[in-house]
Amino acid sequence: MRHFQDQWIEDWCSDNGWTDLYVERCNNYWAFPPGAVIPEPIPPKTLRIIKLKEGLCDEEKLWLGLATGLTLFFLVLGCISQCPIPLVFAFAFDAVTAAWLDGEFIYPNYCLSQNNEV
C-alpha cells in the first residue's frame, strides 16, 4: 500500500533542490540531491516528517472508509441474523486492513519531536 502521495515528495524535492524524482517501488523514492550526479534515496527521516505533516494519503483513506463501512454492514447483518459470524468476517477484514496500514517501516522504534522542520 502506498503511504505517500507522489505530489508530497515532489513538493519536498522542489523545495529542497532535489531533482528528477523516481519511484523505484511503492514508498521507495529516489532523486538527485543538489549538485549530485548519482541519485540517492529520499532520507527515511524526511519521509517520516512528510508523513507526519501530511497525514493519510488517498489510498489509506479509501481503505479506512471501506473497513468502517464493511464493519457497520456486518454489524447490522449480525444483529438482523442474530449470528456472530458476520462480525468474524468484519474482524478478519479489519485485521488485514490494519496490517496494510501499518507504518512500522515509516516509524521504526523512533519518535520524532514535533519541532522538526521539513
WOGIMO-V767786 format. One record per backbone hydrogen bond with DSSP energy under -1.0 kcal/mol. NH is the residue of the N-H (numbers start at 1). CO is the residue of the C=O. If there is no record, write none. Layout:
[[NH,CO] [NH,CO]]
This chain:
[[8,5] [9,5] [10,6] [11,7] [12,8] [13,9] [14,10] [15,11] [16,12] [18,13] [19,32] [22,30] [24,28] [28,25] [30,22] [31,40] [32,19] [36,33] [40,31] [42,29] [47,43] [48,44] [49,45] [50,46] [51,47] [52,48] [53,49] [54,50] [55,51] [61,57] [62,58] [63,59] [64,60] [65,61] [66,62] [67,63] [68,64] [69,65] [70,66] [71,67] [72,68] [73,69] [74,70] [75,71] [76,72] [77,73] [78,74] [79,75] [80,76] [81,77] [83,78] [88,84] [89,85] [90,86] [91,87] [92,88] [93,89] [94,90] [95,91] [96,92] [97,93] [98,94] [99,95] [100,96] [101,97] [106,103] [107,103] [116,113]]
